[in-house]
Amino acid sequence: MTSILDRLPNVRGSYTPNDLMARHTWLGVGGPADILFSPLDEQDLAAFLADCPDDIPLFAVGAGSNLLVRDGGVAGIVIKLGTHLNAIRHDGTRIFAQTGATDADVARYAQKAGIAGFEFLIGIPGTIGGGLRMNAGAYGSEFKDVTSLAHGFDRTGKPVTATPDTMGMTYRHSDAPADWIFTSAELQGHDGDPAAIKARMRDIIVSRGEAQPRGVRTGGSTFANPDGGKAWQEIEKAGCRGLRIGGAQVSEKHCNFLINTGTATAEDIETLGETVRGRVLAGGGPSLRWEIRRIGRNQTDGTTELSLIHI
C-alpha cells in the first residue's frame, strides 16, 4: 500500500511523519499529523502545492496559539509556516511581513523603526497569517485597519493577492477562500515616536497581564464576542467561571479563556467549551461562536472536521 509520504513531491524543506501536534499548539494537546511539512521558502511552498495530489487534505498553521487539535490527530499534511517564513522588513511606513512572523515581533520591529499603528499587535498571541485569516484584533484595532495587501497561493500553487475588502474582513472573520495559504502581507502604518510607541505597547502588556491568565496553557480568547456584548460576561452570568471537565478549566481570572491544567485532553477542552456554550444558551444568552479553531479527528469515532486555516 502506498503511503502518503510516497505520494508527495520532492521539496527543499522537510517532511516529518506522525508529528505530535501537541508540540505545536499553545494548549499542548492534540494527536499526530500524518505529515508535518516545513517549507523552506515561498517558492518551496508553491512548488509543493502545484504537485501535491489534490485528494490529500492540507492544513496551514503558524504559532498554534488559537488552535485546538483533536486527540485523533490530523489526516493529511499540516504545513508549518513559522519555521522559515518569518521575515520582516519595511519601506517608509509600510511593513512587509511573511505570515510566519509573530504579531509581537512585527509590533517590536515597528516600534524600533518608528512606525506607529501596530502597537495592538503586541497583545495578540499568534502570527500574521492567523491575523489575516480571522481578522484578529485587540485594544481597539484589528488587522483590516492596517492591511493593504495579502499575498499567497491557492491549492494549486497559483499566486493570489487580496485586499481587506476583497477578503470580506469583518469582526474576527474573513471570507478569504479556505484553500488559500497566505505567505506575506503589506501592512500600512504611520510615522511615530519610538518612545511613545514603546510606552503604548508597555501599557497593553500590563493591561493584558492584569486581565488574562498568564503562565498557563491556554488558546487565547475562546469565543468571539456576541453582538453588543462580551463573551466573558455571558459565561460569568451562566455560572461557568472555574468550571472543570477532566484536566480542562474555565479560567478564574478571565472566563473567556479555557486552560489546560496539565492533564487535559483535546476532548476535555472541547467538551468544556461546548458545555459552556450550552449553559449560556440555556440561560437565555446568545449562541457563542468558537474563536479557537478546532481541527482533526476525534479519538473515539475518527470523525474529522476539515478546514484549511492559518493560526
For each residue, the residues with C-beta under 8 A, 3 or more apart:
1:
2: 6 7
3: 6 7
4: 7 8 34 35 56 76 77
5: 8 15 17 35
6: 2 3
7: 2 3 4 53 56
8: 4 5 11 15 35 37 48 52 56 77
9: 47 48 50 51 52
10:
11: 8 14 15 37 39 40 44 47 48
12: 39 40 41 44
13: 37 38 39 40 44 48 84
14: 11 37 38
15: 5 8 11 35 36 37
16: 19 35 36 37 38
17: 5 34 35
18: 32 33 34
19: 16 23 24 32 33 35 36 78
20: 23 30 31 32
21: 24 25 30 31 32 33 64 69 73 74 78 296
22: 25 28 29 30 31 69
23: 19 20
24: 19 21 30 36 61 64 69 78 80
25: 21 22 28 29 30 64 65 67 68 69 219
26: 63 64 65 66 67 125 217 218 219 220
27: 30 67 68 217 218 219 258 260 264 266 269
28: 22 25 217 260
29: 22 25 68 69 71 260 264 265 266 269
30: 20 21 22 24 25 27 68 69 70 71 73 74 266 296
31: 20 21 22 69 70 71 72 73 74 266 296 297 299
32: 18 19 20 21 73 74
33: 18 19 21 36 59 73 74 76 77 78
34: 4 17 18 73 74 75 76 77
35: 4 5 8 15 16 17 19 76 77 78
36: 15 16 19 24 33 77 78 80
37: 8 11 13 14 15 16 48 77 78 79 80
38: 13 14 16 79 80 83 84
39: 11 12 13 42 44 45 48 79 81 84 85
40: 11 12 13 44 84
41: 12 44 45 84 85
42: 39 45 46 85 98 153 183 184
43: 46 47
44: 11 12 13 39 40 41 47 48
45: 39 41 42 48 49 79 85 153 157 181 183
46: 42 43 49 50 153 157 159
47: 9 11 43 44 50 51 157
48: 8 9 11 13 37 39 44 45 51 52 157
49: 45 46 52 58 153 154 155 156 157 181
50: 9 46 47 156 157
51: 9 47 48 157
52: 8 9 48 49 56 58 77
53: 7 56
54: 155 156
55:
56: 4 7 8 52 53 76 77
57: 74 75 76 77 306 308
58: 49 52 76 77 79 155 179 181 308
59: 33 74 76 77 78 79 295 307 308 309
60: 78 79 81 129 181 308 309 310
61: 24 64 67 78 79 80 81 309 310 311
62: 65 80 81 82 99 100 102 126 127 128 129 130 310 311
63: 26 82 102 125 126 127 130 311
64: 21 24 25 26 61 67 311
65: 25 26 62 125 126 127 130 219 220 311
66: 26 125 126 130 134 219 220 221 291 292 293 311
67: 25 26 27 61 64 219 292 293 295 311
68: 25 27 29 30 219 266 269 270 292 293 294 295
69: 21 22 24 25 29 30 31 73 74 266 295 296
70: 30 31 73 266 267 270 294 295 296 297 298 299 305
71: 29 30 31 265 266 267 296 297 298 299
72: 31 296 297 298 299 302 304
73: 21 30 31 32 33 34 69 70 296 297
74: 21 30 31 32 33 34 57 59 69 78 295 296 297
75: 34 57 296 297 304 306
76: 4 33 34 35 56 57 58 59
77: 4 8 33 34 35 36 37 52 56 57 58 59
78: 19 21 24 33 35 36 37 59 60 61 74
79: 37 38 39 45 58 59 60 61 181
80: 24 36 37 38 61 62 83
81: 39 60 61 62 85 98 99 100 127 129 181 183 310
82: 62 63 85 86 100 101 102 127
83: 38 80 86 100
84: 13 38 39 40 41 100
85: 39 41 42 45 81 82 98 99 100 101 183 184
86: 82 83 98 100 101 102 105
87: 97 98 101
88: 95 96 97 98 101 105 106 109
89: 95 96
90: 93 94 95 96 109 110 113 115
91: 94 96
92:
93: 90 115 188 189 190 191
94: 90 91 148 186 187 188 189
95: 88 89 90 106 109 110 113 115 118 186 187 188 189
96: 88 89 90 91 184 185 186 187
97: 87 88 101 106 128 184 185 187
98: 42 81 85 86 87 88 101 128 183 184
99: 62 81 85 127 128 129 132 152 182 183 184 185 310
100: 62 81 82 83 84 85 86 127 128 129
101: 82 85 86 87 88 97 98 105 106 127 128
102: 62 63 82 86 105 106 126 127 128
103: 106 107 121 122 124 125 126 127 128 131 136
104: 107 108 121 122 124 125
105: 86 88 101 102 108 109
106: 88 95 97 101 102 103 109 110 118 121 128 187
107: 103 104 110 111 118 119 120 121 122 201
108: 104 105 111 112 122 201
109: 88 90 95 105 106 112 113
110: 90 95 106 107 113 115 116 117 118 119 121 189 197
111: 107 108 114 115 118 119 194 197 198 201
112: 108 109 194
113: 90 95 109 110 194
114: 111 191 192 193 194 197
115: 90 93 95 110 111 118 189 190 191 192 197
116: 110 119 189 190 191 192 193 196 197
117: 110 141 145 146 188 189 190 192
118: 95 106 107 110 111 115 121 146 187 189
119: 107 110 111 116 122 139 141 197 200 201 204
120: 107 123 124 137 138 139 140 141 142 204
121: 103 104 106 107 110 118 124 131
122: 103 104 107 108 119 201 204 205
123: 120 138 139 204 205 207 208
124: 103 104 120 121 131 136 137 138
125: 26 63 65 66 103 104 220
126: 62 63 65 66 102 103 130 131 136 220 311
127: 62 63 65 81 82 99 100 101 102 103 130 131 310 311
128: 62 97 98 99 100 101 102 103 106 131 132 182 185 187
129: 60 62 81 99 100 132 133 181 182 183 310 311
130: 62 63 65 66 126 127 133 134 136 309 310 311
131: 103 121 124 126 127 128 134 135 136 143
132: 99 128 129 135 143 147 150 167 174 176 182 185 310
133: 129 130 174 176 182 309 310 311
134: 66 130 131 172 173 174 291 293
135: 131 132 142 143 144 164 169 170 171 172 173 174
136: 103 124 126 130 131 142 143 172
137: 120 124 141 142 143 145 171 172
138: 120 123 124 141 142 204
139: 119 120 123 204 207
140: 120
141: 117 119 120 137 138 145 146
142: 120 135 136 137 138 145 169 171
143: 131 132 135 136 137 146 147 164 169
144: 135 147 164 169
145: 117 137 141 142
146: 117 118 141 143 187 188 189
147: 132 143 144 150 163 164 169 185 186 187 188
148: 94 163 186 187 188
149: 161 162 163 185 186
150: 132 147 161 162 163 167 176 182 184 185 186
151: 159 160 161 182 183 184 185 186
152: 99 159 160 180 181 182 183 184
153: 42 45 46 49 156 157 158 159 160 180 181 183
154: 49 157 158 160 177 179 180 181
155: 49 54 58 179 308
156: 49 50 54 153
157: 45 46 47 48 49 50 51 153 154
158: 153 154
159: 46 151 152 153
160: 151 152 153 154 180
161: 149 150 151
162: 149 150 166 167 176 180
163: 147 148 149 150 166 167
164: 135 143 144 147 167 169
165: 168 169
166: 162 163
167: 132 150 162 163 164 174 175 176
168: 165 173 174 175 176
169: 135 142 143 144 147 164 165 173 174 175
170: 135 173 174
171: 135 137 142 224 225
172: 134 135 136 137 224 291
173: 134 135 168 169 170
174: 132 133 134 135 167 168 169 170
175: 167 168 169
176: 132 133 150 162 167 168 180 182
177: 154 180
178: 307 308 309
179: 58 154 155 308
180: 152 153 154 160 162 176 177 308
181: 45 49 58 60 79 81 129 152 153 154 308 310
182: 99 128 129 132 133 150 151 152 176 185 310
183: 42 45 81 85 98 99 129 151 152 153
184: 42 85 96 97 98 99 150 151 152
185: 96 97 99 128 132 147 149 150 151 182
186: 94 95 96 147 148 149 150 151
187: 94 95 96 97 106 118 128 146 147 148
188: 93 94 95 117 146 147 148
189: 93 94 95 110 115 116 117 118 146 192
190: 93 115 116 117
191: 93 114 115 116
192: 114 115 116 117 189 196 197
193: 114 116 196 197
194: 111 112 113 114 197 198
195: 198 199
196: 116 192 193 199 200
197: 110 111 114 115 116 119 192 193 194 200 201
198: 111 194 195 201 202
199: 195 196 202 203
200: 119 196 197 203 204
201: 107 108 111 119 122 197 198 204 205
202: 198 199 205 206
203: 199 200 206 207
204: 119 120 122 123 138 139 200 201 207 208
205: 122 123 201 202 208 209
206: 202 203 209 210
207: 123 139 203 204 210 211
208: 123 204 205 211 212
209: 205 206 212 214
210: 206 207
211: 207 208 253 254
212: 208 209 253 254 257
213: 216 218 251 253 254 257 259
214: 209
215:
216: 213 251 259 260 261
217: 26 27 28 259 260 262 264
218: 26 27 213 251 257 258 259 260
219: 25 26 27 65 66 67 68 222 257 258 269 292
220: 26 65 66 125 126 257 291 292
221: 66 224 231 256 257 291 292
222: 219 231 256 257 258 273 276 290 291 292
223: 231 235 256 273 276 277 288 289 290 291
224: 171 172 221 231 288 289 290 291
225: 171 229 230 231
226: 229 230 231 234 285 286 288 289
227: 286
228:
229: 225 226 233 234 286
230: 225 226 233 234 256
231: 221 222 223 224 225 226 234 235 256 288
232: 235 236 254 255 256
233: 229 230 236 237
234: 226 229 230 231 237 238 280 285 286 288
235: 223 231 232 238 240 241 250 255 256 276 280 288
236: 232 233 239 240 241 255
237: 233 234 280 283 285
238: 234 235 276 279 280 282 283 285
239: 236 243 279
240: 235 236 243 250 255 275 276 279 280
241: 235 236 250 251 252 255
242: 249 250 251 252 255
243: 239 240 249 250 272 275 276
244: 248 249 250 261 272
245: 248 268 271 272 275
246: 263 264 265 267 268 271 272
247: 260 261 262 263 264 265 268
248: 244 245 258 259 260 261 264 268 269 271 272
249: 242 243 244 252 258 259 261 272
250: 235 240 241 242 243 244 255 257 258 259 272 276
251: 213 216 218 241 242 254 255 256 257 258 259
252: 241 242 249 255
253: 211 212 213 257
254: 211 212 213 232 251 257
255: 232 235 236 240 241 242 250 251 252
256: 221 222 223 230 231 232 235 251
257: 212 213 218 219 220 221 222 250 251 253 254
258: 27 218 219 222 248 249 250 251 269 272 273 292
259: 213 216 217 218 248 249 250 251 264
260: 27 28 29 216 217 218 247 248 263 264 269
261: 216 244 247 248 249 264
262: 217 247
263: 246 247 260
264: 27 29 217 246 247 248 259 260 261 268 269
265: 29 71 246 247 268 269 299
266: 27 29 30 31 68 69 70 71 269 270 296 299
267: 70 71 246 270 271 298 299 300
268: 245 246 247 248 264 265 271 272
269: 27 29 68 219 248 258 260 264 265 266 272 273
270: 68 70 266 267 273 274 294
271: 245 246 248 267 268 274 275
272: 243 244 245 246 248 249 250 258 268 269 275 276
273: 222 223 258 269 270 276 277 290 292
274: 270 271 277 278
275: 240 243 245 271 272 278 279
276: 222 223 235 238 240 243 250 272 273 279 280 288
277: 223 273 274 280 281 287 288
278: 274 275 281 282
279: 238 239 240 275 276 282 283
280: 234 235 237 238 240 276 277 283 285 286 287 288
281: 277 278 285 286 287 288
282: 238 278 279
283: 237 238 279 280
284:
285: 226 234 237 238 280 281 288
286: 226 227 229 234 280 281
287: 277 280 281
288: 223 224 226 231 234 235 276 277 280 281 285
289: 223 224 226
290: 222 223 224 273 293 294
291: 66 134 172 220 221 222 223 224
292: 66 67 68 219 220 221 222 258 273
293: 66 67 68 134 290 307 309 311
294: 68 70 270 290 305
295: 59 67 68 69 70 74 305 306 307 309
296: 21 30 31 69 70 71 72 73 74 75 266 304 305
297: 31 70 71 72 73 74 75 302 303 304
298: 70 71 72 267 301 302 303 304
299: 31 70 71 72 265 266 267
300: 267
301: 298
302: 72 297 298
303: 297 298
304: 72 75 296 297 298
305: 70 294 295 296
306: 57 75 295
307: 59 178 293 295
308: 57 58 59 60 155 178 179 180 181
309: 59 60 61 130 133 178 293 295
310: 60 61 62 81 99 127 129 130 132 133 181 182
311: 61 62 63 64 65 66 67 126 127 129 130 133 293
